[in-house]
Amino acid sequence: MERKTPDAALVPTLQLASYVVLAIGAIFMASRAGSLPASRWEPMGAGTFPQLVFSSIAVLCVAAFIMELVKRGIPRTTLQSAFQRLGALKSVLVNLGLFIAYMIAMPFAGFILSTFAYLLLAQLFLAPKRPVTLLIVLGVALLFSVGPYYLFADVFSIYLPRAQW
């Protein structure tokens, strides 16, 4: 069953694309889980269960992709229609990009600096552009980057990533 208009085919196209992205992410995470340290006393290492979970997610995504293609066929859409609809999701996409950059930066810049930068940039993007907003944004970013770091370190004895410079 083929979609009649490019706009009607956009949602199934994005659904198929999400299956592919999730499957690739799950395969990547399964490979990363395999690098977790193994125990000398246990037959299965620390990464065995996460590898099983992520591998299952990848298999399910591939199966869903194939079933969707068999059931409905290849959706046909235009780039113009896709970019129009994605333009409406600008704030979501910007925050997703900031979050990905945050996750990449954290092992190098440490929890405090990377969290502060992420919160500052995300809030500046989303908040109304007023002078008092800058003070509130700075306060919130400082509080929620330094506060959890010391809470986890002092109360829970869990040490979050530190800068590697």
C-alpha positions in Angstrom: 0.0 0.0 0.0 1.7 3.2 -1.2 1.2 6.6 0.3 -0.4 9.1 -2.0 1.2 12.4 -1.0 4.8 13.2 0.1 3.5 14.7 3.4 1.5 11.5 4.2 4.7 9.4 3.6 6.9 11.5 5.9 5.8 9.9 9.2 6.4 6.3 8.0 9.8 7.5 6.5 10.8 9.0 9.9 9.6 5.8 11.6 11.8 3.6 9.4 14.7 6.1 9.9 14.2 5.8 13.7 14.4 2.0 13.5 17.7 2.3 11.7 19.1 4.9 14.1 18.1 2.9 17.2 19.5 -0.3 15.7 22.9 1.4 15.0 22.9 2.9 18.5 22.1 -0.4 20.1 24.9 -2.2 18.1 27.3 0.5 19.2 26.2 0.2 22.9 26.5 -3.6 22.7 30.0 -3.3 21.5 30.9 -0.8 24.2 29.3 -3.0 26.8 31.7 -5.8 25.7 34.6 -3.7 26.8 33.5 -3.6 30.4 35.9 -5.4 32.8 35.4 -9.1 33.3 35.3 -10.7 36.7 37.8 -13.4 37.6 35.2 -15.2 39.7 32.1 -15.0 37.6 31.7 -16.9 34.3 30.0 -13.9 32.6 31.5 -10.4 32.7 29.8 -7.2 33.6 29.0 -6.5 30.0 27.1 -9.7 29.3 23.7 -8.5 30.3 23.9 -5.1 28.6 25.2 -6.8 25.5 22.2 -9.1 25.5 19.8 -6.2 26.0 21.3 -4.0 23.3 21.6 -6.9 20.9 17.9 -7.7 21.5 17.0 -4.1 20.8 19.0 -4.1 17.6 17.3 -7.4 16.4 13.8 -6.0 17.3 14.5 -2.8 15.4 15.6 -4.7 12.3 12.6 -6.9 12.5 10.3 -3.9 12.9 11.9 -2.3 9.9 11.4 -5.3 7.7 7.8 -5.8 8.9 7.0 -2.2 8.2 8.5 -2.5 4.6 6.6 -5.7 4.0 3.3 -4.4 5.4 3.3 -0.9 3.8 6.0 -0.8 1.2 8.7 1.9 0.7 7.3 5.3 1.7 7.9 8.1 -0.8 8.5 11.6 0.4 10.3 14.7 -0.8 13.2 16.5 0.9 11.2 19.7 0.9 8.4 18.2 2.8 10.8 16.6 5.3 12.7 19.9 5.9 9.4 21.8 6.4 8.3 19.4 9.0 11.7 19.2 10.7 11.8 23.0 10.8 8.9 22.8 13.3 11.1 20.7 15.5 14.0 23.2 15.6 14.1 23.5 19.4 14.0 19.7 19.9 16.8 19.2 17.3 19.0 21.9 18.8 18.6 20.4 22.3 19.3 17.0 21.0 22.5 18.3 19.4 23.5 20.1 22.6 22.9 16.9 24.6 25.0 14.8 22.2 27.8 17.4 22.5 27.4 17.3 26.3 27.8 13.5 26.4 30.8 13.7 24.1 32.5 16.5 26.1 31.9 15.0 29.6 34.8 12.5 29.7 37.2 15.3 28.7 35.8 18.4 30.3 34.4 16.7 33.4 31.0 16.8 34.9 31.0 20.3 36.3 32.2 22.2 33.2 30.3 20.1 30.6 27.0 20.3 32.6 27.4 24.0 33.2 28.0 24.6 29.5 25.1 22.4 28.4 22.6 23.9 30.9 23.8 27.5 30.0 23.5 27.0 26.2 20.2 25.1 26.4 18.6 27.7 28.7 19.9 30.6 26.6 18.3 29.0 23.5 15.0 28.3 25.2 14.6 31.2 27.6 13.1 34.6 26.7 15.7 37.1 25.8 15.6 39.5 28.8 18.4 40.9 31.0 17.1 39.3 34.1 16.9 35.9 32.3 20.7 35.9 32.0 21.1 36.0 35.7 18.6 33.3 36.3 20.2 31.1 33.6 23.7 31.5 35.1 22.4 30.7 38.6 20.5 27.6 37.5 23.4 26.4 35.4 25.9 26.9 38.3 23.6 25.4 40.9 22.7 22.3 38.9 26.3 21.6 37.7 28.2 22.1 41.0 25.4 20.9 43.4 24.9 17.4 42.1 28.7 16.9 41.8 29.3 17.6 45.4 26.1 15.8 46.5 27.2 12.6 44.8 30.8 12.9 46.0 30.2 13.8 49.6 26.9 12.1 50.4 26.8 9.0 48.1 30.6 8.6 47.6 30.1 8.3 43.8 32.6 10.3 41.9 31.4 11.9 38.7 33.9 12.5 35.8 36.6 15.0 36.3 38.3 17.1 33.7 41.3 15.4 32.1 43.5 18.4 31.6 
